[in-house]
């Protein structure tokens, strides 16, 4: 087992969804998952002209929630995220800060709950992989593929391709 990670609701995300996200993370990365204290709606991260939320500001708040000895923290929110380099992102991470954030805002449009859960699982595994040092992958079926639309999330799953599994093994042995 690599260690322990905290899953945290940021804003109006249900704990039930968090429970659905825990198992693929535990299976893929061999970590123990704990539910952390929920954070309030991230109004502090709102960029009014864009009507989007700055992912980095949320990552800073998540880092403050991290406990000693934990491998990392993954926040799940329901607001539209952006970074200065991208019009929008499904998630972002800060490896040094040992935190990641994933948003369901663009994943949930007019889909049944089970599809939202599957999309969120794929994107959360990708965010966790980034937190551990994995890079974006060219394999459209790998969890580390950088989704540009919810359809990309539908195509990829929670599994890592052989190259990403190899990289994860290398990274975790080096750490």
Buried (B, 14 or more C-beta within 10 A) or exposed (E): EBBBBBBBBBBEBEEEBBEBBBEBBBEBBEBBBBEBEBBEBBEEBBEEEEEBBBBBBBBBBBBEBBEEEBBBBBBBBBBBBBBEEEEBBBBBBBBEBBBBBBBBBBBBEEBEEEBBBBBBBBBBBBBBBBBBBBEEBEBEEBBBBBBEEBEBBBEBBBBBBEBBBEBBEEBBEEE
